[in-house]
Every structure is written in structure tokens, then in C-alpha cells.
Amino acid sequence: MAEDLKKMYRTVMEDHFPDSLRVSFGDQALVYRKRSWKFPDDKTGELIEKGLRYGENPGQEAALYELVEGNLSLGACRFIDPRNGLVSAVDEEAMLQEGKHPGKINLTDLDNGLNIV
């Protein structure tokens, strides 16, 4: 049973989320692209590209999106410019240094740490 549990946590799931999202607020539009990372396949060693390993728990799908076009402005306040995200901007080298593909919970932990700072 312990081996099955380990396998569940290491399995990178397929997800059924769209590759991009467009969100409109009046005349403003934001375009998001689903993030993926390249990492070596456990069996073949070949580089494969996948999104998040799993969601809140193994067996649950998840996706992370990065703002790639647009900017939400409310009055004089301007929020997040494209490609300047914190969690969504993490690259393969930083994300995969522990040898595991990222899961949603890893990114939640990172986001919580950034909120503390």
C-alpha cells in the first residue's frame, strides 16, 4: 500500500483544462496561457512537457495559468503585467530542483511563503 501511495504522488496526471483563457472586464481583456514544464520521463528519460502533477490531492486535475496579454486597470491602479507573475513565472530549473514535477500544493506553499514576505 505504501508503494501505491508513493506512485500516486509521483504520477503526473493529464488534465482537461483549456490551453488558454480570455477574461474580459468591459473594454479590458486578459489572456492567460496554461503553464507547463519540461522534465525527464521516469521510464524513458526523454523530455516531456506537462502541466501540474495533480491538484489538491493525487487523482485531482489542476492547472496553473500565466497572464500573457493584457492588464487589469482599476482607476489609477494597474495590476500584474504579462510575464511578471511570481508563482506562474517559476521556470523548470527552479521548480524541478527537488526532482519532482510540481503539484498544486507545491505552488500553494510557494504562494503562502510569498504572502508572508
C-alpha positions in Angstrom: 0.0 0.0 0.0 2.9 2.4 0.8 4.3 1.9 -2.7 0.8 2.6 -4.3 0.7 5.9 -2.3 4.2 6.9 -3.4 3.2 6.1 -7.0 0.1 8.3 -6.7 2.1 11.2 -5.5 4.7 10.9 -8.3 2.2 10.4 -11.1 1.8 13.4 -13.4 -1.9 13.5 -14.4 -3.3 14.5 -17.8 -5.6 17.5 -17.4 -8.7 18.5 -19.4 -8.3 22.3 -18.9 -8.1 24.6 -21.9 -4.6 25.8 -23.1 -5.7 29.4 -22.8 -8.3 31.6 -21.1 -9.6 35.0 -22.1 -11.3 37.1 -19.4 -13.0 40.4 -20.3 -13.9 43.2 -18.0 -15.7 45.9 -20.0 -13.2 47.0 -22.6 -10.3 45.3 -20.9 -9.3 41.8 -21.8 -6.8 39.5 -20.1 -5.3 36.4 -21.9 -3.9 33.6 -19.8 -1.9 30.6 -21.1 -1.7 27.3 -19.2 1.8 26.7 -17.8 3.7 23.5 -18.4 7.3 22.4 -17.7 9.7 20.0 -19.4 11.1 17.2 -17.4 12.5 13.7 -17.9 10.1 10.9 -18.2 10.6 8.4 -15.3 10.6 5.4 -17.7 12.4 6.6 -20.8 14.4 9.6 -19.6 13.1 11.6 -22.6 12.0 15.2 -22.0 8.2 15.5 -21.9 6.1 18.6 -21.3 3.2 18.6 -18.8 1.2 20.9 -16.6 0.8 20.4 -12.9 1.4 16.9 -11.4 -2.0 16.9 -9.6 -4.4 19.2 -7.7 -5.0 19.5 -4.0 -4.7 15.7 -3.7 -3.4 12.9 -6.0 -6.1 12.0 -8.6 -7.4 15.5 -8.9 -6.7 17.6 -12.0 -5.2 21.1 -11.7 -3.8 23.8 -14.0 -1.8 27.0 -13.5 -2.3 29.9 -15.9 0.1 32.8 -16.6 -1.0 36.2 -17.8 0.4 36.6 -21.3 -1.6 39.6 -22.7 -3.5 42.5 -21.2 -3.5 44.2 -17.9 -6.3 44.9 -15.4 -6.5 48.6 -14.5 -9.0 49.8 -12.0 -8.9 53.6 -11.7 -5.2 54.6 -11.2 -4.2 51.1 -10.1 -2.6 48.7 -12.5 -2.3 45.1 -11.6 0.2 42.4 -12.8 1.9 42.9 -16.1 2.2 40.0 -18.5 5.0 37.6 -17.8 5.8 39.3 -14.4 3.9 36.8 -12.3 5.5 35.3 -9.2 4.3 31.7 -8.9 3.4 31.4 -12.6 6.9 32.6 -13.7 8.8 29.9 -12.0 11.0 28.1 -14.6 12.0 24.4 -14.9 15.3 24.8 -13.2 13.8 26.4 -10.0 10.7 24.2 -10.0 12.3 20.8 -10.7 15.4 21.1 -8.4 13.9 18.6 -6.0 13.4 16.0 -8.7 9.6 16.1 -8.7 7.2 17.7 -11.1 5.2 20.5 -9.5 1.8 19.8 -8.0 -0.9 22.4 -7.0 0.0 22.0 -3.3 3.7 22.9 -4.1 2.5 26.2 -5.7 0.1 26.9 -2.8 3.0 26.6 -0.4 5.1 28.9 -2.5 2.3 31.4 -2.8 1.8 31.3 1.0 5.5 31.9 1.6 5.4 35.0 -0.8 2.4 36.3 1.2 4.5 36.2 4.4 7.3 38.3 2.8 
